[in-house]
Amino acid sequence: MAVTERPTETQSAYHLVRRAILAGELLPGQRLVEKELSERFKVGRAAIRTALARLEQEGLVESEPFRGAWVRTIGEAEAVEILEARAALEALAASHAACKATAEQIEALWAIHRQMEERHRQGDLLGMSELNSLLHRTIVEISGHQTAARLIESLRAQGVRHQFHTILVPGRPQQSLQEHRRIIEAVAAHQPKEAAEAMKLHLEGVIAALRRIGRSTL
């Protein structure tokens, strides 16, 4: 019987703080005080300090001497750059997925898409957005491209707070469903070039939605 190793306190602190940032429980610009985080997550201050240093390397946290650390704020321009980089990497992953996908994996993609359609019918756009992330992660997993997977996860973590806003743009949910359908169809047909192009077009659509949000707030 396999033995599952328990995470160290430092690993636990990293995952707890990271999850809180990505979930919006710790907001952009919010100060990250070691003592407060230690008490909140029931881990030692040394573990929190190490976790914050690691999160700073990932671009989720900023710090300065004598000022401490805070949740990094990512503006629209940087969010667009992140999506442009993701488009290149996820297009690569989609092409690899199209070459490798098994019948079971393809069905898993369609199952996620059906759930997205159901969330759309129910008006649960945030739930739909969460499934969107799951679909993208599943395609990357199917691709088996470990370098792309690592880079994509880092970029996704930095831009995740903008993701939930784009799905609220009028007309964007239905467009997103159509774009994802084209991606899955290309993967299912084992057409790598078409899968890469469909993924690229999808993320360009996300960029366009993000820019619409920016214009509407001027």
C-alpha positions in Angstrom: 0.0 0.0 0.0 1.4 3.4 -1.1 2.3 5.8 1.7 1.1 9.4 1.1 3.6 12.0 2.4 2.1 14.8 4.5 3.0 18.3 3.3 5.5 20.3 5.3 4.3 23.4 7.2 6.1 25.5 4.6 4.2 23.8 1.8 0.9 24.1 3.6 1.5 27.8 4.2 2.3 28.3 0.5 -0.8 26.6 -0.7 -3.1 28.3 1.9 -1.9 31.8 1.1 -1.8 31.2 -2.7 -5.4 29.8 -2.6 -6.6 32.8 -0.6 -5.1 35.2 -3.2 -6.5 33.3 -6.2 -10.0 33.1 -4.5 -10.0 36.8 -3.8 -10.0 36.4 -0.1 -6.8 38.4 0.0 -7.3 41.4 -2.3 -4.9 43.2 -4.7 -3.0 45.8 -2.7 -3.8 44.2 0.6 -0.9 44.0 3.1 0.3 40.6 4.1 1.3 40.7 7.7 3.2 37.5 8.8 1.7 37.5 12.3 -1.9 37.8 11.0 -1.4 35.2 8.3 0.3 32.9 10.8 -2.7 33.1 13.1 -5.3 32.8 10.3 -3.8 29.7 8.8 -2.4 28.1 12.0 1.2 27.9 10.7 4.5 29.3 11.9 5.7 32.8 10.9 8.8 31.3 9.4 6.6 29.2 7.1 4.6 32.2 6.1 7.8 34.2 5.4 9.0 31.4 3.1 5.6 31.1 1.4 5.5 34.9 0.7 9.0 34.8 -0.9 7.9 31.9 -3.2 4.7 33.8 -4.1 6.8 36.9 -4.9 8.8 34.8 -7.4 5.5 33.7 -9.0 4.3 37.3 -9.4 1.5 37.1 -6.9 3.1 39.1 -4.1 5.3 42.2 -3.9 7.5 43.5 -1.1 9.9 46.2 -0.2 12.3 46.7 2.7 10.6 48.3 5.7 7.2 48.2 4.0 6.5 44.5 4.1 4.6 42.5 1.6 1.2 42.9 -0.2 -0.9 41.2 -2.9 0.4 42.4 -6.2 -2.0 44.4 -8.4 -2.0 43.5 -12.1 -3.4 46.1 -14.4 -5.1 45.7 -17.7 -2.0 46.1 -19.9 -0.1 43.4 -18.0 -3.2 41.1 -17.9 -3.3 41.4 -21.8 0.4 40.5 -22.0 -0.2 37.5 -19.7 -3.0 36.3 -22.0 -0.9 36.8 -25.1 1.8 34.6 -23.6 -0.8 32.0 -22.6 -2.2 32.0 -26.1 1.1 30.9 -27.5 1.7 28.3 -24.8 -1.8 26.9 -24.7 -1.9 26.7 -28.5 1.2 24.5 -28.3 -0.5 22.4 -25.6 -3.7 22.1 -27.7 -1.7 20.9 -30.7 0.0 18.2 -28.6 -3.3 17.2 -27.0 -4.8 16.7 -30.5 -2.0 14.3 -31.3 -2.3 12.3 -28.0 -6.0 12.4 -26.8 -7.6 9.1 -26.2 -11.3 8.4 -26.6 -11.8 8.6 -22.8 -10.0 11.9 -22.6 -12.0 13.4 -25.4 -15.2 12.4 -23.7 -13.9 14.0 -20.5 -13.6 17.3 -22.4 -17.1 17.0 -23.8 -18.4 16.3 -20.3 -16.9 19.5 -19.0 -18.3 21.4 -22.0 -21.8 20.0 -21.3 -21.5 21.2 -17.7 -20.5 24.6 -18.9 -23.6 24.7 -21.1 -25.7 23.8 -18.1 -24.2 26.5 -16.0 -24.9 29.0 -18.8 -28.5 27.9 -18.9 -28.7 28.4 -15.2 -27.1 31.8 -15.4 -24.2 30.7 -13.2 -21.5 32.5 -15.0 -18.9 32.2 -12.2 -19.5 28.5 -12.1 -19.1 28.4 -15.9 -15.8 30.3 -15.5 -14.5 27.8 -13.1 -15.3 25.0 -15.5 -13.6 27.0 -18.2 -10.4 26.8 -16.1 -10.9 23.1 -15.6 -11.3 22.5 -19.4 -8.0 24.4 -20.1 -6.2 22.5 -17.4 -7.4 19.2 -18.8 -6.2 20.0 -22.3 -2.8 20.9 -20.9 -2.7 17.6 -18.9 -3.7 15.6 -22.1 -0.9 17.4 -24.0 1.8 15.9 -21.7 3.9 19.0 -22.3 5.4 19.5 -18.8 7.3 22.7 -19.6 4.3 24.4 -21.2 2.2 23.2 -18.2 4.5 24.7 -15.7 4.7 28.1 -17.5 0.9 28.2 -18.1 0.1 27.5 -14.5 2.3 30.4 -13.4 0.7 32.8 -15.9 -2.8 31.6 -15.1 -2.2 32.3 -11.4 -1.2 35.8 -12.1 -4.1 36.6 -14.4 -6.9 34.6 -12.6 -8.5 37.6 -11.0 -9.2 39.1 -14.4 -10.7 35.8 -15.8 -13.8 36.1 -13.7 -14.6 39.6 -15.0 -14.4 38.7 -18.7 -17.2 36.1 -18.5 -19.5 38.9 -17.4 -19.1 40.9 -20.6 -22.5 40.8 -22.5 -22.4 38.0 -25.2 -19.1 36.6 -24.0 -20.5 33.4 -22.3 -22.1 32.2 -25.5 -19.1 33.1 -27.6 -16.8 31.3 -25.1 -18.9 28.1 -25.4 -18.6 28.2 -29.2 -14.9 28.8 -29.1 -14.4 25.9 -26.6 -16.5 23.6 -28.8 -14.2 24.3 -31.8 -11.2 23.5 -29.7 -12.6 20.2 -28.5 -13.8 19.3 -32.1 -10.2 19.8 -33.4 -8.7 17.8 -30.5 -11.3 15.0 -31.1 -10.5 15.0 -34.8 -6.7 14.8 -34.0 -6.0 17.9 -36.0 -3.1 19.7 -34.2 -2.9 22.8 -36.4 -6.7 23.4 -36.1 -6.6 22.8 -32.3 -3.8 25.3 -31.9 -5.6 27.9 -34.0 -8.9 27.4 -32.2 -7.1 27.9 -28.9 -5.3 31.0 -30.1 -8.6 32.5 -31.3 -10.3 31.7 -28.1 -7.7 33.5 -26.0 -7.8 36.4 -28.4 -11.5 36.6 -27.6 -10.7 36.8 -23.9 -8.3 39.6 -24.6 -10.9 41.5 -26.5 -13.4 41.1 -23.7 -10.8 42.3 -21.2 -10.2 45.4 -23.3 -13.9 46.1 -23.4 -14.0 46.0 -19.6 -11.1 48.5 -19.6 -12.9 50.9 -22.0 -16.1 50.7 -20.0 -14.4 51.9 -16.8 -12.7 54.9 -18.3 
